[in-house]
Amino acid sequence: MNIEKNELTMKNGQSVIQFTLTNDKGMSVGIQNLGAAVTHIFVPDKNGKSTDVVLGYNTPDEYLNNAPYFGVICGRYANRIDKGTFTLDGKVYNLPVNNGPNSLHGGPNGFHIQLWNSEIRKSDGSISVDFTYKSKDGEEGYPGNLDVKVTYSLNNQNELKIEYAATTDKATHVNLTNHSYFNLSGSGDIFDQALTVDSDYYTINNENLIPLGNLQTVDNTLIDFRKPVLFGDRIPEMETGYDHNFVLKNEGKLKTVASVYHSESGRLLEVITDQPGVQLYTAYYVEGVKGKKSVHHHYDGFALETQHFPDSPNQPQFPSTVLRPGEKYNTTTIYRFSVA
């Protein structure tokens, strides 16, 4: 296993560090310290041919205007907060509104466009890069100085592990995720890829994609993926595809919660997490975005964002996202690739 480190210079003169992690099984992962973003994942198909299976850009500069959030870490709060406001310990906090009436993914100057500190780490079983960032009290409206660490690790089982950690000096809300878009064929739409999600319920939304507060059964709905379903058999029935939060049954323990299979290439992606939810987004709004290989169209990728539920700061019945001084935020997600 090997890690390469390269320094790139953006048009504004800032330096961005690009890491390439390569294991002994032909899988390589590119990660940069701008947004702690996954920039590429090359994995072999059933014939041993490697293809890049994540969406992204060719240059760091493009990640500064990354409307789809390709590959980045979203925070301080991933997903949506209704009307960009919440009350914590009796105090009202106002956040930037950047998604209709909502605050999305930590605001326009969230973690996704920050330059993170980085450090290479190696062990017998994996190669890793630690990314750290200090989010100051009041940044994007959030209280508390938050120290964040995100570790990406690659092993010879073709597992990309993402470990998240954070501490704070003042009560705040924290909900971190990676926003990679996958396409197991490497290009085109995802209609020939089959999704499975181990979930009996989802959070039903209003017109602004804010949960109404109650959990809705997936029974007899287009949200039921308890058995494998091709994206192409469902997406045409949805006006803009999927942007839905599934309620998981892992009880806070690492468990396989979802998988996607592409029969032509034989690639299988399994998602393992201890988070209570996973947001499925099928990339409707990438239309016209110029990526690494071409200009993208609707449904050129899918995101499975492991996280807490949307708008949890305003929904006390949802699992809490409050982090207080002396507490530690720790969560892990693994993306495992194989052929079947």
C-alpha positions as CSV (number, residue, x, y, z in Angstrom):
1,M,0.0,0.0,0.0
2,N,1.2,3.5,-0.8
3,I,0.3,7.2,-0.3
4,E,1.4,9.9,-2.8
5,K,1.3,13.6,-1.9
6,N,1.3,16.4,-4.4
7,E,0.9,20.1,-4.0
8,L,-1.3,22.0,-6.4
9,T,-1.6,25.8,-6.8
10,M,-5.0,27.5,-7.3
11,K,-5.5,30.6,-9.4
12,N,-5.8,32.6,-6.1
13,G,-2.3,31.4,-5.1
14,Q,-3.4,29.1,-2.4
15,S,-1.9,25.7,-2.2
16,V,-4.0,22.5,-2.1
17,I,-2.6,19.2,-1.2
18,Q,-3.7,16.1,-3.1
19,F,-3.3,12.7,-1.7
20,T,-3.6,9.4,-3.6
21,L,-4.0,6.3,-1.5
22,T,-3.4,3.0,-3.3
23,N,-3.8,-0.5,-2.0
24,D,-2.5,-3.9,-3.2
25,K,-5.8,-4.8,-4.9
26,G,-5.9,-2.2,-7.6
27,M,-8.1,0.4,-5.7
28,S,-7.0,4.0,-5.4
29,V,-8.6,6.9,-3.7
30,G,-7.8,10.6,-4.3
31,I,-8.5,13.1,-1.5
32,Q,-7.6,16.8,-1.2
33,N,-7.4,19.1,1.8
34,L,-9.8,21.6,0.2
35,G,-13.1,20.5,1.6
36,A,-11.4,17.3,2.7
37,A,-12.9,16.1,-0.6
38,V,-12.8,12.7,-2.2
39,T,-11.8,13.5,-5.8
40,H,-11.6,10.0,-7.3
41,I,-12.0,6.4,-6.5
42,F,-10.7,3.9,-9.0
43,V,-11.9,0.3,-8.4
44,P,-11.6,-2.8,-10.7
45,D,-14.6,-4.4,-12.3
46,K,-15.2,-8.2,-12.7
47,N,-12.6,-8.2,-15.5
48,G,-10.0,-6.3,-13.5
49,K,-10.4,-3.0,-15.4
50,S,-10.3,0.0,-13.0
51,T,-12.7,2.9,-13.5
52,D,-13.3,6.1,-11.5
53,V,-16.6,5.7,-9.8
54,V,-17.1,9.1,-8.2
55,L,-18.1,12.4,-9.7
56,G,-15.9,15.4,-9.3
57,Y,-13.7,18.0,-11.0
58,N,-10.3,18.1,-12.6
59,T,-8.9,21.1,-10.7
60,P,-9.1,22.4,-7.1
61,D,-10.3,25.7,-8.3
62,E,-13.6,24.1,-9.4
63,Y,-14.3,22.9,-5.9
64,L,-14.6,26.5,-4.7
65,N,-17.8,26.8,-6.7
66,N,-19.0,23.3,-6.0
67,A,-22.8,23.6,-6.0
68,P,-23.4,19.9,-6.0
69,Y,-21.0,19.4,-3.1
70,F,-19.0,16.7,-5.0
71,G,-17.0,14.6,-2.6
72,V,-16.7,17.1,0.2
73,I,-17.2,17.0,4.0
74,C,-20.4,18.8,4.9
75,G,-20.6,20.6,8.2
76,R,-21.1,21.9,10.7
77,Y,-24.5,20.5,10.0
78,A,-25.0,18.4,6.9
79,N,-28.5,18.5,5.3
80,R,-31.1,21.1,5.9
81,I,-32.2,23.2,8.9
82,D,-35.6,24.8,8.5
83,K,-35.6,28.6,8.0
84,G,-31.9,28.7,9.0
85,T,-32.6,28.9,12.7
86,F,-32.7,26.8,15.9
87,T,-33.0,27.4,19.6
88,L,-30.4,25.8,22.0
89,D,-30.5,26.2,25.7
90,G,-33.0,29.0,25.4
91,K,-30.9,31.0,22.9
92,V,-31.9,31.5,19.2
93,Y,-29.2,31.1,16.6
94,N,-29.6,32.3,13.0
95,L,-27.7,30.6,10.2
96,P,-27.1,31.7,6.5
97,V,-30.0,30.6,4.3
98,N,-28.6,29.1,1.1
99,N,-31.3,26.6,-0.1
100,G,-34.6,28.2,-0.6
101,P,-35.8,29.0,3.0
102,N,-33.3,26.5,4.5
103,S,-29.7,26.5,5.7
104,L,-28.0,23.6,3.8
105,H,-24.8,21.7,4.6
106,G,-23.4,24.2,7.1
107,G,-24.0,27.3,5.0
108,P,-22.2,28.8,1.9
109,N,-18.9,29.0,3.8
110,G,-19.2,25.6,5.5
111,F,-16.6,22.9,5.9
112,H,-16.8,22.1,2.2
113,I,-14.7,25.1,1.0
114,Q,-12.2,25.2,3.9
115,L,-8.6,24.3,3.7
116,W,-8.0,21.5,6.2
117,N,-4.8,20.6,7.9
118,S,-3.6,17.1,6.9
119,E,-1.3,14.4,8.1
120,I,-0.4,11.0,6.7
121,R,-0.7,8.0,8.9
122,K,0.3,4.4,8.2
123,S,-0.4,1.1,10.0
124,D,0.0,-2.6,9.2
125,G,-3.5,-2.9,8.0
126,S,-4.3,0.4,6.3
127,I,-3.1,3.8,5.0
128,S,-4.7,6.9,6.2
129,V,-4.9,10.7,6.0
130,D,-6.1,12.7,9.0
131,F,-7.8,16.0,8.2
132,T,-8.3,18.6,11.0
133,Y,-10.2,21.9,11.1
134,K,-11.1,24.4,13.8
135,S,-14.5,25.9,13.3
136,K,-14.5,29.1,15.4
137,D,-17.3,30.2,17.6
138,G,-19.9,32.0,15.5
139,E,-18.7,30.6,12.2
140,E,-21.8,30.4,9.9
141,G,-23.9,31.2,12.9
142,Y,-23.0,28.1,15.0
143,P,-22.0,28.4,18.7
144,G,-18.8,27.1,20.1
145,N,-15.2,26.5,19.0
146,L,-15.4,23.1,17.3
147,D,-12.3,21.0,16.7
148,V,-13.0,18.5,13.9
149,K,-11.0,15.5,12.7
150,V,-11.9,13.4,9.7
151,T,-9.8,10.4,8.9
152,Y,-9.9,8.6,5.6
153,S,-8.4,5.1,5.6
154,L,-7.9,2.5,2.8
155,N,-7.2,-1.2,3.4
156,N,-6.7,-4.3,1.2
157,Q,-10.3,-5.3,1.6
158,N,-11.2,-2.3,-0.7
159,E,-12.8,-0.5,2.2
160,L,-12.7,3.3,2.4
161,K,-13.3,4.1,6.0
162,I,-14.3,7.6,7.1
163,E,-14.0,8.3,10.8
164,Y,-15.4,11.6,12.2
165,A,-14.5,13.2,15.5
166,A,-15.3,16.5,17.2
167,T,-15.2,18.3,20.5
168,T,-16.5,21.7,21.5
169,D,-16.2,24.4,24.2
170,K,-19.8,25.4,24.0
171,A,-23.1,23.5,23.4
172,T,-23.7,23.2,19.6
173,H,-25.1,21.0,16.9
174,V,-22.9,18.7,14.9
175,N,-23.8,16.5,11.9
176,L,-21.1,15.6,9.5
177,T,-21.1,13.6,6.3
178,N,-19.2,12.9,3.1
179,H,-21.1,14.0,0.0
180,S,-19.6,11.7,-2.7
181,Y,-21.6,10.9,-5.7
182,F,-21.1,7.4,-7.0
183,N,-21.7,5.8,-10.4
184,L,-20.5,2.2,-10.6
185,S,-20.4,2.2,-14.4
186,G,-18.1,5.2,-14.3
187,S,-20.2,7.4,-16.7
188,G,-23.7,7.9,-18.0
189,D,-26.8,7.6,-15.9
190,I,-27.4,5.2,-12.9
191,F,-30.5,3.5,-14.3
192,D,-28.9,0.1,-14.6
193,Q,-27.7,0.1,-11.0
194,A,-29.7,-1.6,-8.3
195,L,-30.2,-0.1,-4.8
196,T,-31.0,-1.9,-1.5
197,V,-31.6,-0.1,1.7
198,D,-32.3,-1.8,5.0
199,S,-35.0,0.6,6.2
200,D,-38.7,0.3,7.1
201,Y,-39.3,4.0,7.5
202,Y,-38.3,7.4,6.1
203,T,-38.8,11.0,7.2
204,I,-41.7,12.4,5.1
205,N,-41.0,16.0,4.0
206,N,-42.8,19.2,3.2
207,E,-42.3,21.0,-0.1
208,N,-39.0,22.4,1.2
209,L,-37.6,19.0,2.0
210,I,-38.0,19.6,5.7
211,P,-39.3,16.6,7.7
212,L,-42.8,17.0,9.0
213,G,-41.7,15.2,12.2
214,N,-43.4,11.8,11.8
215,L,-41.9,8.7,10.4
216,Q,-43.6,7.2,7.3
217,T,-43.6,3.5,6.5
218,V,-42.0,2.5,3.2
219,D,-44.7,-0.1,2.6
220,N,-46.3,0.2,-0.8
221,T,-44.3,3.3,-1.7
222,L,-41.6,4.2,-4.2
223,I,-39.3,4.6,-1.1
224,D,-39.2,0.8,-0.5
225,F,-35.8,-0.5,-1.3
226,R,-35.7,-3.4,1.1
227,K,-35.2,-5.6,-1.9
228,P,-32.9,-4.6,-4.8
229,V,-34.6,-2.2,-7.3
230,L,-33.0,-0.7,-10.4
231,F,-32.9,3.1,-10.2
232,G,-34.3,3.0,-13.7
233,D,-37.4,1.3,-12.5
234,R,-38.2,4.0,-10.0
235,I,-36.7,7.3,-10.9
236,P,-39.0,8.0,-13.9
237,E,-41.9,7.8,-11.5
238,M,-40.4,10.6,-9.3
239,E,-40.6,14.2,-10.5
240,T,-37.0,15.0,-9.6
241,G,-35.7,11.7,-8.4
242,Y,-34.8,11.0,-4.8
243,D,-33.7,13.3,-2.0
244,H,-34.9,11.3,0.9
245,N,-33.7,10.3,4.4
246,F,-34.1,6.7,5.4
247,V,-34.4,5.7,9.1
248,L,-31.8,3.0,9.8
249,K,-32.1,0.0,12.1
250,N,-28.4,-0.3,13.2
251,E,-29.0,0.9,16.8
252,G,-25.9,3.1,16.7
253,K,-23.6,0.2,15.8
254,L,-21.6,-0.4,12.6
255,K,-23.8,-2.3,10.2
256,T,-24.3,-2.7,6.5
257,V,-27.3,-0.5,5.8
258,A,-27.3,-0.1,2.0
259,S,-25.8,-1.5,-1.2
260,V,-25.7,-0.8,-4.9
261,Y,-25.0,-3.4,-7.6
262,H,-24.1,-2.9,-11.2
263,S,-24.5,-6.2,-13.1
264,E,-22.6,-5.2,-16.2
265,S,-19.3,-4.3,-14.4
266,G,-20.0,-6.6,-11.5
267,R,-19.2,-3.8,-9.0
268,L,-20.9,-3.9,-5.7
269,L,-20.8,-1.0,-3.2
270,E,-21.8,-1.6,0.4
271,V,-22.4,1.2,2.9
272,I,-21.6,0.4,6.5
273,T,-22.4,3.0,9.2
274,D,-23.4,3.6,12.9
275,Q,-25.4,6.7,11.9
276,P,-29.2,6.8,12.4
277,G,-30.0,7.9,8.9
278,V,-28.8,7.8,5.3
279,Q,-29.9,10.4,2.7
280,L,-30.4,9.1,-0.8
281,Y,-29.9,11.7,-3.5
282,T,-30.0,10.8,-7.2
283,A,-28.3,13.9,-8.6
284,Y,-31.2,15.6,-10.3
285,Y,-29.6,19.0,-10.0
286,V,-26.2,18.2,-11.6
287,E,-27.7,19.0,-15.0
288,G,-25.2,21.1,-16.9
289,V,-22.4,20.8,-14.4
290,K,-19.0,20.2,-16.1
291,G,-17.2,17.3,-14.3
292,K,-14.0,15.4,-14.8
293,K,-15.2,13.5,-17.9
294,S,-18.1,15.4,-19.4
295,V,-21.0,17.8,-18.8
296,H,-23.3,16.0,-16.4
297,H,-27.0,15.3,-16.8
298,H,-29.8,14.4,-14.4
299,Y,-29.2,11.1,-12.6
300,D,-25.5,10.7,-13.4
301,G,-24.8,9.6,-9.9
302,F,-26.2,8.8,-6.5
303,A,-25.2,9.9,-3.0
304,L,-25.7,7.8,0.1
305,E,-25.0,10.4,2.8
306,T,-24.8,8.7,6.3
307,Q,-25.9,11.3,8.9
308,H,-28.5,12.4,11.4
309,F,-32.0,13.3,10.2
310,P,-32.6,16.7,8.5
311,D,-33.7,19.5,10.7
312,S,-32.9,17.6,13.9
313,P,-32.1,20.8,15.9
314,N,-35.8,21.7,15.5
315,Q,-37.2,18.3,15.9
316,P,-36.7,17.0,19.5
317,Q,-38.3,13.6,18.7
318,F,-35.4,12.9,16.4
319,P,-32.0,11.5,17.6
320,S,-30.1,14.5,19.2
321,T,-27.3,16.3,17.4
322,V,-26.3,18.4,20.4
323,L,-22.7,18.2,21.4
324,R,-21.6,19.7,24.7
325,P,-18.3,20.5,26.3
326,G,-16.6,17.4,27.7
327,E,-18.5,15.2,25.2
328,K,-17.0,13.6,22.1
329,Y,-18.6,13.3,18.7
330,N,-17.5,10.0,17.1
331,T,-19.0,8.2,14.1
332,T,-17.8,5.9,11.4
333,T,-18.9,5.1,7.8
334,I,-17.3,2.5,5.5
335,Y,-17.7,2.3,1.8
336,R,-16.8,-1.3,0.8
337,F,-16.2,-2.2,-2.9
338,S,-16.2,-5.7,-4.4
339,V,-17.2,-7.6,-7.5
340,A,-20.1,-10.1,-7.6
